[in-house]
Structures are given as structure tokens and as C-alpha cells.
Amino acid sequence: MHYFIGEPPNNHAPISNGNILTWLTQYDENNIPVDLLNQIFFPDFDLTSALLDSRGSYILAKDENEKVWYDPYGIVKQELGQTGQIISIDYSKYLNGFGIFEVLSHKGNAAVKTKTWSPWNSNIVVRSIQVSTVKGNASNVDIFPVIHLKNISERLDNIFISRISCCQWLAVTTVPSIDGTTGDIGQVVTGGKITTFEHSSIPTALTFHAKASVSRNEYSSPIYQLFAAGKTKEEALAQLRLAVRNLETLYEDSLYEWKRWHSISNGPLMALPPELQDYWRVSNSLLRMSLQQNGAPILIGFQPYQGNVSIRDGIWIITTLALAGHLKEAVKGLYSLVSYLKERPDGNYYFAYNVTAGVPNEHTYENDTTGLVLYGIWTVWNLTRDDNIINNLWPVIEHSANWIIANRDETGLIKKDAGIWETFGPHLGEKFEHMTWTSAISAYGLLKASLIAQYKTRTTQGENYEKASLELLEAIKINNVRNSIVCRSKESALLDSSVLLFFTEFPIFPNSWLIPTVEAVNKRLKDPFLGGIWRHESLTTEEGDLLPWIGSTFWMGEALLAAGRPKLAWDYFNHNYANSAFCNLLPELMYSKDRPRGIAMPSYSQSGVIRSILYSLDRKKFFI
């Protein structure tokens, strides 16, 4: 487990129940170690729906026997012992791999343990705070939960209400009910003079104060921070009062629901060594937390991508959920993804949308959406055998298949585009190419559309789709394969790790290409210093391409399993696990040994855990 000293501040451990999303981190934007509730998002998982001021929520504490405050920012100025000692983060984890986040940290003799979770079917975030002493001695402590609000519109006893917009409200309090004071934090916690704001239209620090007794070798009784959001003030207050009334059961109810949900996907656990079991559970949890209430799978862990509904990433998430047995969520996610689809002028679908506005959010020109949509519909339908899916989505299936057939050019391949990655195109000084990924995923999608059409007794249509699929494969063989090595495109002999998937998860390439391609990738795309696999072989694209990617490395491991080289395959899988971040979340890629990007990537990274484990246990599961 790594803490990645100097970890970029846009990496967060997420907590969500589909209604409300919370970011937690162990380093702030200045790389100060802190147990920080960084941000809360409602009603959409979009960066524009943030409820808190940018400084978030954290804790100060004082052991009466110590001169050293538990004070991450050095806010307290009047006491000795504040310089030269930072907060030590002792551990952070999702409890049992579930969506309940626990952190233990200390400074001096004061140790603080927090748990954060969101009860199901609510707009509530709960944070419990307990304090003990590092030495195990009994003591009395002062605990100061701090929340930076964007404003305070009203105070009702010790409930503080913040109005963010016409349809965004936040109500906060603590249980047991303790005094909350606004104003200068340093003055509040040391009893100095302050100016109290009952109403404030500017960002305001709100500090609660509780006294607690610590028994020998025990933690104090928990103090609960409660955050409740609503589209109206009345809804936020109702949610908060619901939490207060049911405080004793909120944790157990959440734990029960997580256990119930994980029981569906626990089958492979018996076959896994203990060190992989937590990765499996954490990854399954993160996939569920990436689903908004409407089922849309969203990149939830890091900016600037949070709030994007990307069709490619979304298909990865929902098919992974389906493969792991979470069919209900997969079906809802599929319908949600399809609801976002909008046609480009040429008839294909845009591949990324903003979750709030629903408008396309594009980086470059990519033609793989139709093939991926066909794969996603086939996978979810084939695992559920719910004919409503193919009946309801038949217009999308037909449109996607027809677009693929109509958009092959004189080469027999799909017309030029950027492929699977956003890093090709005129905006980066690159010309579009006849990318192998685009034509191959289109061929695979057509093959699945053919099976669906034949199931619906549309025999002629099914035969036409199959014929077009085989023609695409033949065009790839003629144009994009050199000495049995599958290359990036017709125009380039450079490599692209995405082609490995067509030997494993999308098994459509002949076996004769497998070993030459795997050997070439192992030689030319393996990072010579960090290990792992680059996503493609190019020197002229955006930062991060000539560095190992978690997804590409999982794909390489799967291809090596297919090639009969399990030892090397597990070298690559274990490389990914060795570079996981706090609480077994995987980054999207490594910028350097200690600087990951995109922690909590639910698609390629965390989905890669589940897909690679399933593939290693039962490859036939992917041959559907």
C-alpha cells in the first residue's frame, strides 16, 4: 500500500450511495497530510454540484495532558509544540472492501479514528469521530470538527443550513448536539474573541466543540458529523432529522446492504489468495459507487473528468458489473448510457457527455462507439436473457450496425479516426489513421449484432452483419498486420496495447497472431524503468502516453495467459497491485514512481481487477 508522497491533489477516495458523492483524501492541495473530507456533490456527480467550500472538513483535537494539538494546518498559534511535527496517517481503508471508509491518524499522543459512509436511499453523509491516546493512557480530550461552508443562510439551534443554488441545499449538525460556532477557527478553539455569523453570504468556517473522556486503551464514544443535502431546504432538513432519529441503525443498515450486495459477486473469493480478495471487493464497491441514481456510470474519483458519462468507460463498467453477477445494476446502467446517446452529423454517436447538461463533451474524433454499444447490449442481454433489452434497444442495435457497414472506405476498414485513445488527431499535430482498435471492435460488435438479429429471426439481416464483420477482419489482416504482428493502424507499424483485447475479452483475432504480437508488445511497450505497459508507442502525443497504464498492463497479463505464459502474466498483474494507492485503489497511470494519476478509476483500472481475475479463473466466461 502506497501513500504516494506528493500525490496530486485531484486524487480522491470516493464514497457514494448513488444519490450523493463524497471525496476523501489524505493529502490536501499543498500536500499536507490530513484526514480530509474534501468535497460533497449533489444532486449530480459533477464538479459544478460541489456543496462545501474548497477547504472541506477536518478535525482538530487536544489531549488535556499534551502541549501538542492534533492540528493539521497549524491553526492553533498560542500553544507550544506546534512546529516540526505533522499529522501521521497510520492507515486508511474501505472496511472489508465495502463503501465505508476508515482512517486512523495521530499527532503527539492524540490518535483520531474516523469512519465515513452514506446510508442507502438517502442524501446523507455520516462521519463518526473517535479519539484515543497513542500511549493508551486515560485522558480527557476536546474535539473540534471543522466544516468550511460556502455560506450560511440560516441557523436552527445547532443545525446550520447552506444554500448553494435554487435547488441545492445542505444542512449540517453533530450528534450528540454540541455547540457550533462560526468565525476564526484559531480563536474558536482557544476561547478567544470571535465575531459570530448567524447568516453569511461568503465562505464561512463552522467549528463544533465536544468534550470526551478516553478510557485506558479505549476510544472515546463517537461524535457524528451529519451532512444532509436536498433540492429544497425542507428536503435537506427532513433528511438530516431522519439521520438523527435513526442514528443507531445507520451504520448497521449500511453494512447489511453492502454485505447483501457483495454476496452476489463473492463466488470467486474462495479461489483467490487473501491479498487479492480485498482488491476484488474494493473494485466491486467502487463500480457500484460510480453509478448515479439514474444508473449512469461516471468517472467519480478525480478531476477534471468527474461528471463525464463516457460511453467507452461506461460500457466497461456495466459489462464488468454484469460479468461479476450484478445484473440489475448492469441493466439500469445500460439503459442510462443509451439515453445519453446523441448522433453526430455523420450518424455515429458522440462518446462523452456531461452528466448535468447531457450535452456532448468531446476530446477528438473517435468511431468506436457503435461497436462498443453493440458489445455492451449483447453482453448484458446474453447474461440476463431479458428479451426486453433487445426489443427496446433494437433501433440502437440496427442503427449502430448499419453505421459500421456504411462507413468502411476503400480499404475495407472503418474510416480514419483517433482509435481508442483521445491522443490522436489534428489538435495534437497528428493525422487520423485507420486504427486497428476501431475496425476490430466494430467487427466484434457486428458479430454480436448478427447473433441478436438471428435470435430475433431476422436471418437476412444477421447474415449481412456477419458478412460485414468478416470483411472487416480480412481488411485488418491485409492492412494492419505485419509479419503476424497486429499494429496500431494501416498507416503505422507502431504498436497499440488495445489490440491485445481481441485475443482475450473480444476474441476475434486468429491465434497465429497472438504470440508474435505479445512478444512485440512485451519488447516495445514495456516501460524499462517502472515496469508495466504503455498504452501505445508514440513520441508525439500528450503527456502520460510513454508511461505505464494500469488498463494496458492488465490487458497484457490476460494476453499472456492466452499465450500460455502464466508466470509472466502474473508478473504484470502483480505490478499493478504493487502500485496501488491507499486503500487498494488503483491509479489510471503512473506519472512517476510516486505520482499516480486518476486514483479510483472505475473503468480500466478497477474494472481491470475484476475482469483479469475472472479471465484467469474461467476464460470461457468471456467467450459469450
C-alpha positions as CSV (number, residue, x, y, z in Angstrom):
1,M,0.0,0.0,0.0
2,H,1.4,3.4,-1.1
3,Y,0.6,6.9,0.1
4,F,2.5,8.5,-2.8
5,I,4.2,11.3,-1.1
6,G,3.5,14.4,-3.3
7,E,0.3,12.7,-4.5
8,P,-1.6,15.1,-6.9
9,P,-4.5,16.7,-5.0
10,N,-7.0,15.6,-7.7
11,N,-7.0,12.0,-6.4
12,H,-9.7,11.1,-4.0
13,A,-11.2,8.0,-2.3
14,P,-14.9,8.2,-3.2
15,I,-18.0,7.3,-1.0
16,S,-21.4,7.2,-2.7
17,N,-24.8,5.6,-2.5
18,G,-25.9,6.8,-5.9
19,N,-27.6,9.9,-4.6
20,I,-24.7,11.8,-3.0
21,L,-21.0,11.5,-3.6
22,T,-18.2,12.4,-1.1
23,W,-14.5,12.8,-1.8
24,L,-11.9,11.9,0.9
25,T,-8.2,12.3,0.8
26,Q,-5.1,12.1,2.9
27,Y,-3.2,15.0,1.3
28,D,-4.6,18.5,0.7
29,E,-3.7,20.7,-2.3
30,N,-0.5,21.7,-0.6
31,N,0.5,18.0,0.1
32,I,-0.2,18.4,3.9
33,P,-1.1,15.0,5.4
34,V,-4.7,15.4,6.7
35,D,-7.8,13.2,7.2
36,L,-9.8,15.4,5.0
37,L,-13.4,15.1,3.8
38,N,-12.6,17.1,0.7
39,Q,-16.0,17.7,-1.0
40,I,-19.6,16.5,-1.3
41,F,-21.5,16.5,-4.6
42,F,-25.3,16.7,-5.0
43,P,-27.6,16.3,-6.9
44,D,-25.3,15.3,-9.8
45,F,-21.8,13.8,-9.6
46,D,-20.5,16.8,-11.5
47,L,-17.8,19.2,-10.4
48,T,-20.4,22.1,-10.6
49,S,-22.5,20.5,-7.9
50,A,-20.0,20.8,-5.0
51,L,-21.6,21.7,-1.7
52,L,-18.6,22.6,0.5
53,D,-16.1,25.4,0.3
54,S,-12.8,24.1,-1.2
55,R,-11.2,23.6,2.2
56,G,-13.6,20.8,3.0
57,S,-14.0,19.3,6.5
58,Y,-11.4,18.1,9.0
59,I,-10.8,17.7,12.7
60,L,-8.8,19.4,15.4
61,A,-8.3,17.8,18.8
62,K,-6.5,18.5,22.1
63,D,-5.4,15.9,24.7
64,E,-5.5,17.8,28.0
65,N,-2.2,16.2,29.1
66,E,-0.3,17.3,25.9
67,K,1.1,20.6,24.6
68,V,0.8,19.3,21.1
69,W,-2.6,19.8,19.3
70,Y,-3.9,17.4,16.7
71,D,-3.9,20.2,14.2
72,P,-3.0,19.5,10.6
73,Y,-2.7,23.1,9.5
74,G,-1.0,24.7,12.5
75,I,-4.1,26.8,13.1
76,V,-3.5,27.0,16.9
77,K,-0.8,29.6,17.5
78,Q,-0.8,30.1,21.2
79,E,0.5,26.6,22.3
80,L,4.0,25.2,22.2
81,G,5.0,22.2,20.3
82,Q,3.2,23.0,17.0
83,T,6.2,23.2,14.7
84,G,8.2,20.3,13.4
85,Q,5.5,17.6,13.7
86,I,2.9,16.8,11.1
87,I,-0.1,14.5,11.2
88,S,0.8,10.9,10.7
89,I,-1.7,8.9,8.6
90,D,-1.4,5.4,10.1
91,Y,-3.9,3.7,7.7
92,S,-6.9,4.3,5.5
93,K,-9.1,1.6,4.1
94,Y,-12.5,0.6,2.9
95,L,-13.7,-1.6,5.8
96,N,-13.9,-5.2,4.4
97,G,-13.7,-3.6,1.0
98,F,-17.1,-2.1,1.4
99,G,-18.1,1.5,0.8
100,I,-17.3,2.6,4.4
101,F,-14.1,4.5,4.7
102,E,-11.9,4.4,7.9
103,V,-8.8,6.5,8.6
104,L,-6.5,6.3,11.7
105,S,-4.1,9.2,12.2
106,H,-2.3,10.8,15.1
107,K,-0.2,13.7,16.2
108,G,1.6,13.7,19.5
109,N,-0.4,11.5,21.9
110,A,-3.7,12.1,20.2
111,A,-5.0,9.4,17.8
112,V,-8.1,10.1,15.8
113,K,-10.2,7.5,14.0
114,T,-12.9,8.4,11.6
115,K,-15.5,6.4,9.6
116,T,-17.4,7.9,6.7
117,W,-20.3,6.4,4.8
118,S,-23.6,7.2,3.1
119,P,-26.7,5.3,4.2
120,W,-28.6,3.8,1.3
121,N,-31.7,5.5,-0.1
122,S,-30.7,8.8,1.4
123,N,-29.0,12.1,0.7
124,I,-26.9,11.8,3.8
125,V,-23.2,11.6,4.6
126,V,-22.2,10.4,8.1
127,R,-18.8,10.8,9.7
128,S,-18.1,9.3,13.1
129,I,-15.1,10.7,15.1
130,Q,-13.4,8.9,18.0
131,V,-10.2,9.8,19.9
132,S,-7.8,7.7,21.9
133,T,-4.3,8.2,23.2
134,V,-1.2,6.7,21.5
135,K,0.2,5.7,24.8
136,G,-3.1,4.0,25.9
137,N,-3.5,6.2,28.9
138,A,-6.8,7.6,30.1
139,S,-7.4,11.3,29.4
140,N,-10.0,13.9,28.6
141,V,-10.0,15.4,25.1
142,D,-11.5,18.4,23.3
143,I,-12.7,17.5,19.8
144,F,-13.3,20.2,17.1
145,P,-15.0,19.1,13.9
146,V,-14.5,21.9,11.3
147,I,-16.6,22.4,8.2
148,H,-15.9,25.1,5.6
149,L,-19.3,26.1,4.1
150,K,-19.9,28.2,1.1
151,N,-22.3,30.3,3.1
152,I,-24.8,30.1,6.0
153,S,-28.4,31.0,5.1
154,E,-29.9,30.1,8.4
155,R,-29.3,28.5,11.8
156,L,-31.9,26.4,13.6
157,D,-30.5,25.6,17.1
158,N,-27.3,23.7,16.1
159,I,-28.4,22.9,12.6
160,F,-26.6,25.1,10.0
161,I,-28.1,25.5,6.6
162,S,-26.2,26.4,3.5
163,R,-27.9,27.4,0.2
164,I,-25.8,26.7,-2.8
165,S,-28.3,27.3,-5.6
166,C,-32.1,27.3,-6.1
167,C,-32.1,23.5,-6.0
168,Q,-29.1,22.7,-3.8
169,W,-29.3,22.9,0.0
170,L,-27.0,21.5,2.7
171,A,-27.9,21.0,6.4
172,V,-25.2,20.1,8.8
173,T,-25.0,19.3,12.5
174,T,-23.4,16.9,15.0
175,V,-24.8,14.2,17.3
176,P,-24.7,14.5,20.3
177,S,-25.9,18.1,19.7
178,I,-22.9,20.3,20.5
179,D,-22.2,24.0,20.1
180,G,-21.4,25.2,16.6
181,T,-19.5,28.5,16.2
182,T,-18.7,30.4,13.0
183,G,-15.7,32.6,12.6
184,D,-11.9,32.4,13.0
185,I,-11.0,28.8,13.8
186,G,-8.0,29.5,15.9
187,Q,-10.0,31.9,18.1
188,V,-12.9,29.5,18.4
189,V,-10.8,26.5,19.6
190,T,-8.8,28.5,22.1
191,G,-11.6,30.5,23.5
192,G,-10.6,33.9,22.1
193,K,-12.8,36.7,20.9
194,I,-14.8,36.0,17.8
195,T,-17.5,37.5,15.7
196,T,-20.4,35.1,15.3
197,F,-22.1,34.8,11.9
198,E,-25.7,33.5,12.1
199,H,-26.0,34.4,8.4
200,S,-23.2,34.7,5.9
201,S,-23.2,35.0,2.1
202,I,-19.4,34.3,2.0
203,P,-17.4,31.1,2.7
204,T,-17.5,30.5,6.4
205,A,-15.7,28.2,8.8
206,L,-18.1,26.3,11.1
207,T,-16.4,24.7,14.2
208,F,-18.2,22.4,16.6
209,H,-16.8,21.6,20.1
210,A,-17.2,18.4,22.1
211,K,-15.6,17.2,25.2
212,A,-14.9,13.5,25.5
213,S,-13.5,11.0,28.0
214,V,-10.9,8.4,26.9
215,S,-10.6,5.3,29.0
216,R,-7.4,3.4,29.2
217,N,-6.6,1.6,25.9
218,E,-10.0,2.6,24.6
219,Y,-11.5,5.1,22.1
220,S,-14.0,7.8,23.2
221,S,-17.6,7.4,22.3
222,P,-18.3,8.5,18.7
223,I,-19.3,12.0,17.8
224,Y,-21.2,12.1,14.5
225,Q,-20.9,14.7,11.8
226,L,-24.0,14.7,9.7
227,F,-24.3,16.2,6.2
228,A,-27.7,16.2,4.5
229,A,-28.5,17.5,1.0
230,G,-31.7,18.3,-0.6
231,K,-33.2,20.0,-3.7
232,T,-35.1,22.2,-1.2
233,K,-34.4,23.4,2.3
234,E,-37.3,21.3,3.6
235,E,-35.8,18.2,1.9
236,A,-32.4,18.8,3.4
237,L,-33.8,19.3,6.9
238,A,-36.0,16.2,6.6
239,Q,-33.0,14.1,5.6
240,L,-31.0,15.5,8.5
241,R,-33.7,14.8,11.0
242,L,-34.2,11.3,9.6
243,A,-30.5,10.7,10.2
244,V,-30.7,12.0,13.8
245,R,-33.7,9.8,14.6
246,N,-32.1,6.7,13.1
247,L,-28.5,7.3,14.1
248,E,-28.2,4.0,15.9
249,T,-29.1,1.9,12.9
250,L,-27.5,4.0,10.1
251,Y,-24.2,2.1,10.2
252,E,-25.6,-1.4,10.7
253,D,-28.1,-0.8,7.9
254,S,-25.4,0.3,5.5
255,L,-23.1,-2.6,6.5
256,Y,-26.0,-5.0,5.9
257,E,-26.7,-3.6,2.4
258,W,-23.0,-3.8,1.4
259,K,-22.9,-7.4,2.6
260,R,-26.0,-8.2,0.7
261,W,-24.7,-6.6,-2.5
262,H,-21.3,-8.3,-2.2
263,S,-22.8,-11.7,-1.6
264,I,-23.9,-11.6,-5.3
265,S,-20.3,-11.4,-6.5
266,N,-18.5,-13.3,-3.8
267,G,-18.2,-16.5,-5.8
268,P,-14.6,-16.1,-6.9
269,L,-13.3,-15.1,-3.5
270,M,-12.8,-18.8,-2.4
271,A,-10.4,-19.2,-5.3
272,L,-8.4,-16.1,-4.5
273,P,-5.4,-15.6,-2.2
274,P,-6.2,-13.2,0.7
275,E,-4.2,-10.4,-0.7
276,L,-6.5,-10.3,-3.8
277,Q,-9.8,-10.7,-2.0
278,D,-9.7,-7.1,-0.8
279,Y,-8.9,-5.8,-4.3
280,W,-11.9,-7.8,-5.6
281,R,-14.3,-6.3,-3.0
282,V,-12.9,-2.7,-3.3
283,S,-13.2,-2.9,-7.1
284,N,-16.8,-4.2,-6.9
285,S,-17.6,-1.5,-4.4
286,L,-16.1,1.3,-6.5
287,L,-18.1,0.2,-9.6
288,R,-21.3,0.4,-7.6
289,M,-20.4,3.8,-6.2
290,S,-19.7,5.1,-9.8
291,L,-23.4,4.6,-10.6
292,Q,-25.6,7.7,-10.2
293,Q,-29.2,7.3,-9.1
294,N,-30.3,7.2,-12.8
295,G,-27.8,4.3,-13.4
296,A,-25.3,6.4,-15.3
297,P,-21.7,5.1,-14.7
298,I,-19.5,8.1,-14.1
299,L,-15.7,8.7,-13.5
300,I,-16.0,9.7,-9.8
301,G,-12.6,9.8,-8.3
302,F,-10.7,12.6,-9.9
303,Q,-11.0,15.9,-11.7
304,P,-11.3,17.2,-14.4
305,Y,-13.0,14.0,-15.6
306,Q,-15.7,13.7,-12.9
307,G,-19.1,14.4,-14.3
308,N,-18.3,12.7,-17.7
309,V,-20.5,9.9,-18.9
310,S,-18.1,8.4,-21.4
311,I,-19.6,5.6,-23.5
312,R,-16.4,3.6,-23.6
313,D,-15.7,3.8,-19.9
314,G,-19.4,3.3,-19.2
315,I,-19.6,0.1,-21.3
316,W,-16.5,-1.1,-19.4
317,I,-18.2,-0.5,-16.1
318,I,-21.6,-2.0,-16.9
319,T,-20.3,-5.1,-18.6
320,T,-17.9,-5.7,-15.7
321,L,-20.8,-5.5,-13.3
322,A,-22.7,-8.0,-15.4
323,L,-19.8,-10.4,-15.6
324,A,-19.5,-10.2,-11.8
325,G,-23.1,-11.0,-11.4
326,H,-24.6,-7.6,-10.7
327,L,-27.2,-7.8,-13.4
328,K,-29.8,-5.4,-12.0
329,E,-27.2,-2.5,-11.9
330,A,-25.8,-3.5,-15.3
331,V,-29.3,-3.3,-17.0
332,K,-30.1,0.0,-15.4
333,G,-26.6,1.3,-16.4
334,L,-27.1,0.1,-20.0
335,Y,-30.4,1.9,-20.4
336,S,-28.9,5.0,-18.8
337,L,-26.0,5.0,-21.2
338,V,-28.3,4.6,-24.2
339,S,-30.4,7.5,-23.0
340,Y,-27.4,9.8,-23.4
341,L,-26.6,8.8,-27.0
342,K,-26.8,11.7,-29.5
343,E,-26.0,11.4,-33.2
344,R,-23.1,13.3,-34.7
345,P,-23.7,14.8,-38.1
346,D,-22.3,11.7,-39.7
347,G,-24.7,9.4,-37.8
348,N,-22.3,7.9,-35.3
349,Y,-22.8,8.7,-31.6
350,Y,-20.7,11.1,-29.6
351,F,-18.6,9.2,-27.0
352,A,-18.7,11.5,-23.9
353,Y,-21.4,13.6,-22.3
354,N,-21.7,16.0,-19.3
355,V,-23.9,14.4,-16.6
356,T,-25.6,17.7,-15.7
357,A,-26.2,19.2,-19.1
358,G,-26.4,15.9,-21.1
359,V,-24.5,17.7,-23.9
360,P,-21.6,16.1,-25.8
361,N,-18.2,16.6,-24.2
362,E,-15.7,15.6,-26.8
363,H,-11.9,15.5,-27.0
364,T,-11.4,14.3,-30.5
365,Y,-12.9,12.2,-33.3
366,E,-13.5,8.5,-32.4
367,N,-15.6,6.0,-34.3
368,D,-15.6,3.1,-31.9
369,T,-18.8,4.0,-30.0
370,T,-21.2,2.0,-32.3
371,G,-19.1,-1.2,-31.9
372,L,-18.9,-0.8,-28.1
373,V,-22.6,-0.2,-27.8
374,L,-23.3,-3.4,-29.7
375,Y,-20.9,-5.3,-27.4
376,G,-22.5,-3.8,-24.3
377,I,-26.0,-4.6,-25.3
378,W,-25.1,-8.1,-26.3
379,T,-23.2,-8.8,-23.1
380,V,-25.9,-7.6,-20.7
381,W,-28.7,-9.3,-22.7
382,N,-26.8,-12.6,-23.0
383,L,-26.2,-12.7,-19.3
384,T,-29.7,-11.7,-18.3
385,R,-31.7,-13.3,-21.2
386,D,-34.1,-10.4,-20.7
387,D,-35.6,-10.0,-24.2
388,N,-37.0,-6.6,-23.3
389,I,-33.4,-5.3,-23.7
390,I,-33.0,-6.3,-27.3
391,N,-36.6,-5.4,-28.1
392,N,-36.4,-2.0,-26.6
393,L,-32.9,-1.3,-27.9
394,W,-33.4,-2.8,-31.4
395,P,-33.4,0.7,-33.1
396,V,-30.0,1.4,-31.5
397,I,-28.6,-2.0,-32.5
398,E,-29.8,-1.6,-36.1
399,H,-28.5,2.0,-36.3
400,S,-25.1,1.0,-34.9
401,A,-24.7,-2.0,-37.2
402,N,-25.8,0.0,-40.3
403,W,-23.4,2.8,-39.4
404,I,-20.5,0.4,-39.3
405,I,-21.3,-1.2,-42.6
406,A,-21.8,2.2,-44.3
407,N,-18.6,3.8,-43.0
408,R,-16.0,1.5,-44.4
409,D,-13.9,3.1,-47.0
410,E,-12.0,1.8,-50.0
411,T,-9.5,0.0,-47.7
412,G,-12.3,-2.1,-46.2
413,L,-11.6,-0.6,-42.8
414,I,-13.7,1.9,-40.8
415,K,-12.8,5.4,-42.0
416,K,-9.9,7.2,-40.2
417,D,-10.2,8.3,-36.6
418,A,-8.3,8.6,-33.3
419,G,-8.9,4.9,-32.2
420,I,-9.4,4.1,-28.6
421,W,-7.3,6.9,-27.3
422,E,-8.0,10.7,-27.3
423,T,-4.4,11.5,-28.1
424,F,-4.5,11.3,-31.8
425,G,-5.7,14.0,-34.2
426,P,-5.0,17.4,-35.8
427,H,-5.4,19.1,-32.4
428,L,-2.1,17.4,-31.4
429,G,-0.4,17.6,-34.7
430,E,-1.4,14.0,-35.6
431,K,-3.3,12.8,-38.7
432,F,-6.1,10.4,-38.2
433,E,-5.4,6.8,-39.1
434,H,-7.2,3.6,-40.0
435,M,-6.9,2.4,-36.4
436,T,-7.0,-1.4,-35.7
437,W,-9.0,-0.8,-32.5
438,T,-11.8,0.9,-34.3
439,S,-12.2,-1.7,-37.1
440,A,-11.8,-4.6,-34.7
441,I,-14.3,-3.5,-32.1
442,S,-16.7,-2.7,-34.9
443,A,-16.2,-6.2,-36.3
444,Y,-16.8,-7.7,-32.9
445,G,-19.9,-5.6,-32.3
446,L,-21.3,-6.6,-35.7
447,L,-20.7,-10.3,-34.9
448,K,-22.8,-9.8,-31.7
449,A,-25.5,-7.8,-33.7
450,S,-25.6,-10.8,-36.1
451,L,-26.4,-13.2,-33.3
452,I,-29.1,-10.8,-31.9
453,A,-30.7,-10.4,-35.3
454,Q,-30.7,-14.2,-35.9
455,Y,-32.3,-14.7,-32.4
456,K,-35.0,-12.2,-33.5
457,T,-35.4,-14.3,-36.7
458,R,-34.1,-11.5,-38.8
459,T,-32.0,-14.0,-40.7
460,T,-31.0,-12.0,-43.7
461,Q,-30.0,-9.0,-41.5
462,G,-28.0,-11.3,-39.3
463,E,-26.2,-12.8,-42.3
464,N,-25.4,-9.3,-43.6
465,Y,-23.9,-8.3,-40.3
466,E,-21.8,-11.4,-40.1
467,K,-20.5,-10.9,-43.7
468,A,-19.5,-7.3,-42.9
469,S,-17.8,-8.4,-39.7
470,L,-15.7,-11.0,-41.6
471,E,-14.9,-8.4,-44.3
472,L,-13.6,-6.0,-41.6
473,L,-11.4,-8.8,-40.2
474,E,-10.0,-9.5,-43.7
475,A,-9.2,-5.8,-44.1
476,I,-7.4,-5.8,-40.8
477,K,-5.4,-8.8,-41.9
478,I,-4.4,-7.2,-45.2
479,N,-3.7,-3.7,-44.0
480,N,-2.8,-3.7,-40.3
481,V,-0.9,-6.9,-39.6
482,R,2.8,-7.2,-40.4
483,N,4.7,-10.4,-40.0
484,S,1.8,-11.7,-37.8
485,I,2.2,-8.6,-35.5
486,V,-1.0,-6.6,-35.1
487,C,0.0,-2.9,-35.5
488,R,-1.7,0.2,-34.4
489,S,-3.1,1.1,-37.9
490,K,-2.8,0.8,-41.6
491,E,-0.6,3.8,-41.7
492,S,1.8,2.9,-38.8
493,A,3.8,-0.1,-37.8
494,L,3.8,1.3,-34.2
495,L,2.1,-0.8,-31.5
496,D,-1.1,-0.1,-29.6
497,S,-1.8,-2.3,-26.5
498,S,-5.6,-2.2,-27.1
499,V,-5.2,-4.8,-29.9
500,L,-4.4,-7.4,-27.2
501,L,-8.1,-7.4,-26.2
502,F,-9.0,-9.1,-29.4
503,F,-7.2,-12.2,-28.3
504,T,-8.9,-12.3,-24.9
505,E,-12.0,-10.4,-23.9
506,F,-13.1,-9.7,-27.6
507,P,-11.8,-13.0,-29.1
508,I,-11.9,-12.3,-32.8
509,F,-8.2,-12.4,-34.0
510,P,-6.7,-15.7,-35.1
511,N,-4.4,-17.5,-32.7
512,S,-1.5,-17.3,-35.2
513,W,-1.1,-13.5,-34.5
514,L,-1.1,-13.9,-30.7
515,I,2.4,-14.9,-29.8
516,P,4.2,-12.6,-32.3
517,T,2.0,-9.6,-31.1
518,V,2.5,-10.4,-27.4
519,E,6.3,-10.7,-27.8
520,A,6.4,-7.4,-29.7
521,V,4.3,-5.7,-27.0
522,N,6.5,-7.1,-24.3
523,K,9.6,-5.8,-26.0
524,R,8.4,-2.4,-27.2
525,L,5.7,-1.3,-24.9
526,K,7.1,-2.4,-21.5
527,D,8.4,0.6,-19.5
528,P,12.1,0.0,-19.0
529,F,12.2,1.7,-15.6
530,L,8.8,1.4,-14.0
531,G,7.6,-1.8,-15.5
532,G,4.0,-2.1,-16.8
533,I,2.8,-1.4,-20.3
534,W,2.4,1.8,-22.2
535,R,-0.9,2.2,-24.0
536,H,0.7,2.9,-27.3
537,E,4.1,3.5,-29.0
538,S,4.4,7.2,-29.9
539,L,6.5,10.2,-29.0
540,T,4.2,13.0,-30.1
541,T,1.1,12.6,-28.1
542,E,0.1,14.2,-24.8
543,E,1.9,13.7,-21.5
544,G,1.5,10.3,-20.0
545,D,1.5,8.1,-23.0
546,L,5.0,6.8,-22.6
547,L,4.3,5.8,-19.1
548,P,2.7,2.6,-17.9
549,W,-1.1,2.4,-17.7
550,I,-3.0,0.1,-15.4
551,G,-5.5,-1.0,-18.0
552,S,-2.9,-1.7,-20.6
553,T,-0.9,-3.8,-18.1
554,F,-4.0,-5.9,-17.2
555,W,-4.6,-6.5,-20.9
556,M,-1.1,-7.7,-21.4
557,G,-1.4,-10.1,-18.5
558,E,-4.6,-11.6,-20.0
559,A,-2.9,-11.9,-23.4
560,L,0.0,-13.8,-21.8
561,L,-2.4,-16.2,-20.1
562,A,-4.0,-16.8,-23.5
563,A,-0.4,-17.4,-24.9
564,G,0.3,-20.0,-22.2
565,R,2.7,-17.8,-20.2
566,P,1.1,-17.6,-16.7
567,K,4.2,-16.7,-14.8
568,L,4.9,-13.6,-16.9
569,A,1.2,-12.8,-16.9
570,W,1.1,-12.6,-13.1
571,D,4.3,-10.5,-13.1
572,Y,2.3,-7.9,-14.9
573,F,-0.8,-8.3,-12.8
574,N,1.3,-8.1,-9.6
575,H,3.0,-5.0,-11.0
576,N,-0.4,-3.3,-10.9
577,Y,-1.2,-4.4,-7.4
578,A,2.2,-3.3,-6.1
579,N,1.4,0.2,-7.4
580,S,-2.0,0.5,-5.8
581,A,-2.6,3.6,-3.8
582,F,-4.1,3.9,-0.3
583,C,-7.0,1.6,0.4
584,N,-6.2,-0.6,-2.6
585,L,-7.5,1.8,-5.2
586,L,-5.6,1.7,-8.5
587,P,-4.5,4.8,-10.4
588,E,-5.2,5.3,-14.1
589,L,-1.5,5.6,-14.8
590,M,1.8,6.4,-13.2
591,Y,3.5,9.7,-13.9
592,S,6.5,8.6,-11.9
593,K,7.1,6.1,-9.1
594,D,5.4,8.4,-6.5
595,R,3.0,10.4,-8.7
596,P,-0.1,8.5,-9.9
597,R,-2.9,10.0,-11.9
598,G,-6.6,9.1,-11.6
599,I,-6.8,7.1,-8.4
600,A,-10.2,5.3,-8.2
601,M,-10.6,4.9,-12.0
602,P,-13.7,2.7,-12.1
603,S,-13.3,1.6,-15.7
604,Y,-9.9,0.4,-17.0
605,S,-8.3,0.2,-13.6
606,Q,-10.8,-1.2,-11.0
607,S,-12.7,-3.0,-13.7
608,G,-9.4,-4.4,-14.8
609,V,-9.1,-6.1,-11.4
610,I,-12.4,-7.9,-11.8
611,R,-12.0,-8.7,-15.5
612,S,-8.5,-10.1,-15.2
613,I,-9.4,-12.2,-12.1
614,L,-12.5,-13.6,-13.9
615,Y,-10.4,-14.2,-17.0
616,S,-7.7,-16.0,-15.1
617,L,-10.3,-18.2,-13.3
618,D,-12.5,-19.0,-16.3
619,R,-11.7,-17.7,-19.7
620,K,-14.8,-19.2,-21.2
621,K,-16.8,-16.5,-19.3
622,F,-15.6,-14.0,-21.9
623,F,-16.4,-16.3,-24.9
624,I,-20.1,-15.5,-24.9
